[in-house]
Amino acid sequence: HKAIEQIKTSIFYPGGLPVMLNGPTGVGKSYIANLIYQYSVEKGVLSDNAPFISFNCAQYANNPELLSSNLFGHVKGAFTGAETMKRGMLDAADGGILFLDEVHRLNEEGQEKLFTFLDQGVFRRMGESEGGHKVNVRLIFATTEDLEKNFLNTFLRRVPIRIWIPGLDERGEKEKKQIVYMFLINEARKL
């Protein structure tokens, strides 16, 4: 109940509030992020054609420059092989939601760049030294890791809604049965 109320608060707050979904692997963080998007569209907070962009930071954990380029975009000549300007995920999610899964894989520089966006509402593409770009994006983050140990304090201060999603072993018998019934009903529909 508390998690749902926190989510609703983030959705209906003017301009939205960033959300951090935290919990063990397999508890449904990505599923919840998608439900947040669907609910936001149903309630008219987002338009019917608002984008929902899901980006897994773990895919680029060993290449922070490529991760940064994918998130923020880059300008021509920003690095070897940057032949043209490229828009990033923030641009692609304009008017909708950007879901960053495994966000603990962002290095400190990436967290600082996101902090600047959360704080000032602007970002720079890789290779830009002046100006900034403004987009209207709601952010949802997901991690399995301890927040205090894996994130900069400056970053965490800009994410006011932090939701713990408990694992199955932490849920009551009634809820476990409801989950099993839901899975059985979904399988029955497929068959």
Secondary structure, 3 states (H helix, E strand, C coil): CHHHHHHHHHHHCCCCCCEEEECCCCCCHHHHHHHHHHHHHHCCCCCCCCCEEEEEHHHHCCCHHHHHHHHHCECCCCCCCCCCCECCHHHHCCCCEEEEECHHHCCHHHHHHHHHHHHHCEECCECCCCCCEECCCEEEEEECCCHHHHCCHHHHHCCCEEEECCCHHHCCHHHHHHHHHHHHHHHHHHC
